[in-house]
Amino acid sequence: MLKMNDLVKLSQTPKSTVLYYVKEGLLPEPVKDKPNFHLYDEYCVELLSFIKYLQSNFNATISQIKALFAHPHFDWNNPYESLIGLLDIIMGAENEVFTIEQLCEEFHLSAKQIEDMVAEGLLNPREGIFTAKERDILAILARCDEAEMDVVKAYLAAAKMLAEKEVNVTLAALVNSEQKDEKLKHLFDLLLVLKPYLLNMKTFNLYQAESAK
C-alpha cells in the first residue's frame, strides 16, 4: 500500500488530481487506516498511467474514461487488452451530433456526396451517427481542390494497406504473447505515437529539403 505522497511521486500526478479521480470513481477509495492517514493500492500507479495515456493519445474525457471503466468487459488488471475491444467508448461522441441535412446545408454538399465519402471511407460515422469529429473532417474535405483530394485518396489507400498489417500484427501479438497487456501497450504506441511521427516528419523533412533548393 502507498501513502498519498508516495503515490503522487511514483505516478507524477498532483495530489489534487488524485483526489479528483477518487471522487469521480476513476480510482478506488483509499484504505483509511487512521484519521487523515489514507493508503492507496500500488496498482493505482499503473491506473494513473493508463488514464494519462487515454487523455494524451485519445483525447479521452473523464466521462468517457468512467464509461470505459464501468463497462462489464473492462478488466482492471489488463486495461490495454480491454481497450482493444472497447475503443468505441473512448472514440465515441460526447455531445454534439449532426444529421446529413445539417452537414449538407453547412458545407453546400448533396447527401449523395456525403454518402459517397462514407462509402469510400473518407468519413466514418459510428452506427450512422455523425459527430463533431466527422464534421471537422468534412470541413477539411470540403475545402480540398483536385490536387489535394489526390493526396487525401493516397492517404486512404495507404491507410487501408497499413490497417491490414496492423491488424495482423495485433492479432498475432494476442495469440503469441504471454504478457498481452504490455504487448498491446507497445502496439498502441506504434499506432498512435510512432506512425504519425514517421509520416509527418518525412513530409516535413522533404518540404525543408525542397524549399532549400
Salt bridges, closest charged atoms under 4 A:
GLU24 OE1 - LYS66 NZ 3.19
GLU106 OE2 - ARG135 NH2 2.26
ASP116 OD2 - LYS112 NZ 2.92
ASP136 OD1 - ARG135 NH1 3.54
GLU166 OE2 - LYS195 NZ 2.97
ASP189 OD2 - LYS185 NZ 2.94
GLU210 OE2 - LYS213 NZ 3.03
